[in-house]
Amino acid sequence: MTIDINADIGAGFEGENSSHDERVIKRITSANIACGFHGGDPAVMQRSVDFALKYDVAIGAHIGLPDLMGLTASPRKVSAKKTYAQVLYQLGALSAFAVAKERRIQHIKLHGVLYDASITDKDLAQAVCDAVMRFDKDIILLGPAESELLSIGKAAGLTTATEATIDSIEDFSCDTDSISVEASKPYAVQLLDELKRTLHKENIKLSSLNSAV
């Protein structure tokens, strides 16, 4: 049996210390790299891709709303038309850095309000799937099981992968394609180490989503 471990990285900005991102990425198999809307900037995106290459970690696009522009508020109805354009924009930005290193985007994971809305909002989920299909139909959709996003994506012919976020090793379950650890938590590195030891004891191999789904 194989399973993927993912975490969000690259939400910082040029000039900030990158040591935490590097400690996290060397312990996972798929990285969700911020694409400049909810966090990150060109220098950090490039650095994150470099980290992914250094530790042989798959590259994923962490797609959010334009929080850095001050254009988002508390959870609300998100425009499907705007979401389509924003997903394409962010995929294109991260892909530029990946292609420059002869790599590609393996998966897409939504952030924050988009992530939550895609669970039940069919129009928004459809917009995300349409954007992925137009950009690269081989990109994997990563999200919660039973969500509209994965249901619509699967119907459209996209590859989908389920994830479960854990806050402690007691939350671990094999009933998912990928385990997500919140990298911003102060105990993230310790939890990742505990998780990898547990997987080793249970003879579960680590593999990126390209191999796990």
C-alpha positions, 0 to 999 in steps of 0.5 A, a space after each residue: 500500500 502507498 500513500 501521499 503526504 501533502 503540506 502547504 508551503 510558500 506562503 511567505 515573501 521574499 527576504 523572509 526565512 525559508 528554513 521552516 518551508 525546507 524542513 517541511 518539504 523534505 518530509 512530504 511527497 507532494 507540496 502545495 505551493 502558494 501561487 501569489 494570491 493568498 500568499 507567496 510572491 515570484 521569488 518564493 514560488 521559484 524557491 519553493 519549486 527549487 526545494 521540490 526539485 532538491 528533495 524530489 517532491 511533486 509540485 502542486 498549485 495551492 490556489 486561493 482568492 486574491 487576499 493579498 489585494 484586499 479583495 476578499 472578505 469573510 466566507 461568501 458567495 464566490 463568483 464562478 466566472 472570476 474563479 475560472 480566470 483566477 484558477 487559470 492565472 495561478 496555474 500559469 504562474 506556478 507552471 512557468 517556474 516548474 517548466 523552467 526546471 523541466 517539471 510540471 504541476 502534478 496537482 491542484 489544491 484549493 485554499 481557504 474560502 475556495 476549498 470550503 466552498 468547493 465542497 458544496 458549491 456546484 457552480 464554483 466546483 465546475 469553474 475550477 474543473 473547467 479551468 484545469 481541463 483547459 490548462 492541463 487535463 492531467 493535473 490531479 484534483 486534490 480535495 475532501 472526499 464526497 465534495 462537489 469538486 471531486 465529483 464533478 472533476 471525476 465526471 469530467 474525466 479528471 483524476 481525483 485524489 482524496 485528502 484528510 487533514 490530521 492534527 495528531 498521529 491519533 487522527 491518522 487513517 489509511 482510508 484516503 489517498 493523501 494525508 495533509 499536515 498544516 505546515 503553519 502549526 508549530 508542531 508540524 515537523 514533529 508530527 510529520 516525523 511521527 507520521 512517517 515512523 507510523 507509516 513505516 511500522 505499518 509497511 505503508 510506502 510513501 509516494 506522490 499522488 502520481 503513483 498513489 492514485 
